[in-house]
Amino acid sequence: MPLSEHEQRMLEQIERALYAEDPKFANTVRQTNPQVHYKRRLIKASAGFVAGIGLLLGGMVFQTVLVSVVGFIIMLVCALWGLSGWRRAAGSSAIGADREAKRRQRPGMMDRFEERWRRRQEGEQ
């Protein structure tokens, strides 16, 4: 849902104030891409998974059950962590589009509230 002109002006005013107050933080926030964060998470999880395989195999070679169990647990945790990052990196836009399509098919209570709010705002301006 696009912002009204008043909301756009307010947002621009907030942005200018943020840049004036802390330009370094504002640049950092503006340049941050969530996809990069999830890709880093996926790379770290892959490295942890490989380390877990190494521990699992090392425990099997040296016949140390505890090391093998720790390696398996590390593999499991890293696999779940990596899958969650992969889902968010790859599927977040698709999931959002599905939700938006469902919202358009069947208006709910929030849609009615938003529509009433929009009509009130347009009527006052």
C-alpha positions as CSV (number, residue, x, y, z in Angstrom):
1,M,0.0,0.0,0.0
2,P,1.7,3.3,-1.1
3,L,2.2,6.1,1.4
4,S,0.1,9.2,1.2
5,E,1.8,12.5,0.4
6,H,1.7,13.5,4.1
7,E,3.3,10.2,5.2
8,Q,6.0,10.6,2.5
9,R,6.8,14.1,3.8
10,M,7.0,12.8,7.4
11,L,9.3,9.9,6.3
12,E,11.6,12.3,4.4
13,Q,11.7,14.6,7.4
14,I,12.6,11.7,9.7
15,E,15.4,10.6,7.2
16,R,16.9,14.1,7.1
17,A,16.9,14.3,10.9
18,L,18.6,10.9,11.1
19,Y,21.2,12.0,8.6
20,A,21.8,15.2,10.5
21,E,22.1,13.5,13.9
22,D,24.2,10.4,12.9
23,P,25.3,10.2,9.3
24,K,27.5,7.2,9.8
25,F,24.7,5.1,11.2
26,A,22.2,6.4,8.6
27,N,24.6,5.3,5.8
28,T,25.1,1.9,7.4
29,V,21.3,1.3,7.7
30,R,20.7,2.5,4.2
31,Q,23.3,0.2,2.7
32,T,22.4,-2.9,4.6
33,N,20.8,-5.6,2.5
34,P,19.2,-8.5,4.4
35,Q,20.1,-10.9,1.6
36,V,23.8,-10.3,2.3
37,H,23.2,-11.2,6.0
38,Y,21.4,-14.5,5.1
39,K,24.1,-15.4,2.6
40,R,26.8,-14.9,5.2
41,R,24.7,-17.1,7.6
42,L,24.5,-19.8,4.9
43,I,28.3,-19.7,4.4
44,K,29.0,-19.9,8.2
45,A,26.5,-22.8,8.5
46,S,28.2,-24.6,5.6
47,A,31.6,-24.2,7.3
48,G,30.2,-25.5,10.6
49,F,28.6,-28.4,8.8
50,V,31.9,-29.4,7.3
51,A,33.6,-29.1,10.7
52,G,30.9,-31.3,12.2
53,I,31.6,-33.9,9.5
54,G,35.3,-33.7,10.4
55,L,34.5,-34.3,14.1
56,L,32.2,-37.1,13.3
57,L,34.7,-38.9,11.1
58,G,37.5,-38.1,13.5
59,G,35.5,-39.6,16.4
60,M,34.9,-42.7,14.3
61,V,38.6,-43.1,13.3
62,F,39.8,-42.7,16.8
63,Q,36.9,-44.6,18.3
64,T,35.7,-41.8,20.5
65,V,32.0,-41.8,20.8
66,L,31.8,-38.4,22.5
67,V,33.6,-36.6,19.7
68,S,31.3,-38.3,17.1
69,V,28.2,-37.3,19.0
70,V,29.4,-33.7,19.3
71,G,30.2,-33.7,15.5
72,F,26.7,-35.0,14.7
73,I,25.1,-32.3,16.9
74,I,27.2,-29.6,15.3
75,M,26.2,-30.9,11.8
76,L,22.5,-31.0,12.8
77,V,22.5,-27.4,14.3
78,C,24.4,-26.0,11.3
79,A,22.1,-27.7,8.9
80,L,19.0,-26.2,10.5
81,W,20.7,-22.8,10.8
82,G,21.7,-22.9,7.2
83,L,18.3,-24.0,6.0
84,S,16.6,-21.1,7.8
85,G,19.0,-18.7,6.3
86,W,18.5,-20.2,2.8
87,R,14.7,-20.0,3.2
88,R,14.8,-16.4,4.2
89,A,17.3,-15.5,1.4
90,A,15.6,-17.4,-1.4
91,G,12.0,-17.6,-0.4
92,S,11.2,-14.4,1.5
93,S,10.0,-12.5,-1.5
94,A,7.9,-15.5,-2.8
95,I,6.3,-16.0,0.6
96,G,5.5,-12.3,0.8
97,A,3.9,-12.4,-2.6
98,D,1.8,-15.4,-1.6
99,R,0.5,-13.6,1.5
100,E,-0.3,-10.5,-0.5
101,A,-2.2,-12.5,-3.1
102,K,-4.2,-14.2,-0.3
103,R,-5.0,-10.9,1.3
104,R,-6.4,-9.6,-2.0
105,Q,-8.6,-12.6,-2.5
106,R,-10.4,-12.4,0.8
107,P,-10.6,-9.1,2.6
108,G,-10.2,-9.5,6.4
109,M,-10.8,-7.4,9.4
110,M,-7.4,-5.6,9.1
111,D,-8.1,-4.8,5.4
112,R,-11.4,-3.2,6.4
113,F,-9.7,-1.2,9.1
114,E,-7.0,0.0,6.7
115,E,-9.6,1.0,4.1
116,R,-11.6,3.0,6.7
117,W,-8.4,4.7,7.9
118,R,-7.5,5.5,4.3
119,R,-10.9,7.0,3.7
120,R,-10.8,9.1,6.8
121,Q,-7.3,10.4,6.0
122,E,-8.4,11.3,2.4
123,G,-11.5,13.0,3.7
124,E,-9.6,15.2,6.1
125,Q,-7.1,16.4,3.6
